[in-house]
Amino acid sequence: MQNDPELNLKGKYLGTITKDFAVIADTLKEASYQIRSRKFSEHPIFPVSKVDQPIGQMLIAKEEMAIDWNVYATYLDEFVQRKLIEEDKVEEFKQSYKDPDEFCCLFVVDQDFTNFIYIPYPED
């Protein structure tokens, strides 16, 4: 059995992202709720990046909370408009999208790795 390089990269990123997530989970859960309750989208997405990137609106600058990643807020429509998700893949994305009350959809943007990761919110 071979090691999947993407799995190794995902593991490398999950450590620092999880550490940051523990600090910002409540903020992201509230932002997800607001995006959905205001009917912007049923599919909030939070891009995270160590450097500035153009997807979404800055939600948390890493310097504000002494974390490693900048956090942005957006939703599925922007990914479709930017052609990051093709029109014919929208239903597939929606089917794989996890319950936003239980999981945070992060879009990791870094030099070696760009992918969606779902992290469960801490239990209340």
C-alpha positions as CSV (number, residue, x, y, z in Angstrom):
1,M,0.0,0.0,0.0
2,Q,1.4,3.4,-1.0
3,N,1.2,6.6,1.0
4,D,-1.1,9.1,-0.6
5,P,0.9,12.4,-0.8
6,E,-2.3,14.4,-0.5
7,L,-3.1,12.6,2.7
8,N,0.3,13.4,4.1
9,L,-0.2,17.0,3.1
10,K,-3.7,17.1,4.6
11,G,-2.2,15.7,7.9
12,K,0.5,18.4,7.9
13,Y,-2.1,21.1,7.5
14,L,-4.6,19.7,9.9
15,G,-2.3,20.2,12.9
16,T,-1.9,23.9,12.6
17,I,-5.5,24.4,11.3
18,T,-7.0,22.5,14.2
19,K,-4.9,24.5,16.7
20,D,-6.3,27.7,15.2
21,F,-9.8,26.3,14.9
22,A,-9.9,25.7,18.6
23,V,-9.5,29.5,19.1
24,I,-11.9,30.7,16.4
25,A,-14.6,27.9,16.2
26,D,-17.3,29.9,18.0
27,T,-16.7,32.9,15.6
28,L,-16.9,30.6,12.5
29,K,-20.0,28.8,13.8
30,E,-21.7,32.2,14.3
31,A,-20.6,33.4,10.9
32,S,-21.9,30.2,9.3
33,Y,-25.3,30.7,11.1
34,Q,-25.5,34.4,10.0
35,I,-24.8,33.5,6.3
36,R,-27.5,30.8,6.4
37,S,-30.1,32.8,8.5
38,R,-29.7,35.8,6.2
39,K,-30.3,33.6,3.2
40,F,-27.0,34.4,1.5
41,S,-26.3,30.7,1.1
42,E,-26.9,27.3,2.7
43,H,-23.3,26.5,1.9
44,P,-20.9,28.8,3.9
45,I,-17.2,28.3,3.1
46,F,-14.3,29.7,5.0
47,P,-11.1,30.0,3.0
48,V,-8.0,30.0,5.2
49,S,-4.6,31.2,4.0
50,K,-1.3,32.3,5.5
51,V,-1.1,35.1,2.9
52,D,-3.7,37.4,1.4
53,Q,-5.9,35.8,-1.2
54,P,-8.9,37.0,-3.2
55,I,-11.6,34.5,-2.3
56,G,-14.2,35.9,0.2
57,Q,-14.1,38.7,2.7
58,M,-11.5,38.8,5.5
59,L,-13.2,37.6,8.7
60,I,-10.2,37.1,11.0
61,A,-6.7,38.4,10.3
62,K,-4.2,36.1,11.9
63,E,-2.6,39.0,13.7
64,E,-5.9,39.8,15.4
65,M,-6.0,36.6,17.4
66,A,-2.4,35.4,17.3
67,I,-3.2,32.4,15.0
68,D,-1.3,31.0,12.0
69,W,-4.0,31.4,9.3
70,N,-6.1,34.3,7.9
71,V,-9.8,33.4,7.7
72,Y,-12.2,34.6,5.1
73,A,-15.9,34.1,4.7
74,T,-17.8,33.3,1.5
75,Y,-20.1,30.7,0.1
76,L,-20.7,28.3,-2.8
77,D,-21.9,31.0,-5.3
78,E,-18.5,32.8,-5.3
79,F,-16.8,29.5,-6.0
80,V,-19.0,28.9,-8.9
81,Q,-18.6,32.5,-10.2
82,R,-14.8,32.2,-10.0
83,K,-15.1,28.8,-11.7
84,L,-13.4,27.1,-8.8
85,I,-16.4,24.8,-8.8
86,E,-17.8,24.1,-12.3
87,E,-21.5,24.4,-12.8
88,D,-21.9,20.7,-13.5
89,K,-20.2,19.9,-10.2
90,V,-22.4,22.0,-8.0
91,E,-24.8,19.1,-7.1
92,E,-21.9,16.9,-6.3
93,F,-20.4,19.5,-4.0
94,K,-23.8,20.0,-2.3
95,Q,-24.1,16.3,-1.7
96,S,-20.6,16.1,-0.1
97,Y,-21.2,19.2,1.9
98,K,-21.5,18.3,5.6
99,D,-24.1,19.7,8.0
100,P,-23.1,23.3,8.7
101,D,-24.5,23.2,12.2
102,E,-21.9,20.4,13.0
103,F,-19.0,21.0,10.6
104,C,-17.1,24.0,9.4
105,C,-16.2,23.9,5.7
106,L,-12.7,25.3,5.3
107,F,-11.0,25.9,2.0
108,V,-7.2,25.7,2.6
109,V,-5.2,27.8,0.2
110,D,-1.4,27.3,0.4
111,Q,1.6,26.8,-1.9
112,D,1.5,22.9,-1.6
113,F,-2.1,22.3,-0.9
114,T,-5.5,23.6,-1.9
115,N,-8.5,21.7,-0.9
116,F,-11.7,21.6,1.2
117,I,-11.5,20.3,4.8
118,Y,-14.4,19.8,7.1
119,I,-13.7,20.2,10.8
120,P,-16.4,19.4,13.5
121,Y,-17.3,22.2,15.8
122,P,-16.6,21.5,19.5
123,E,-19.6,20.2,21.4
124,D,-21.3,22.9,23.4
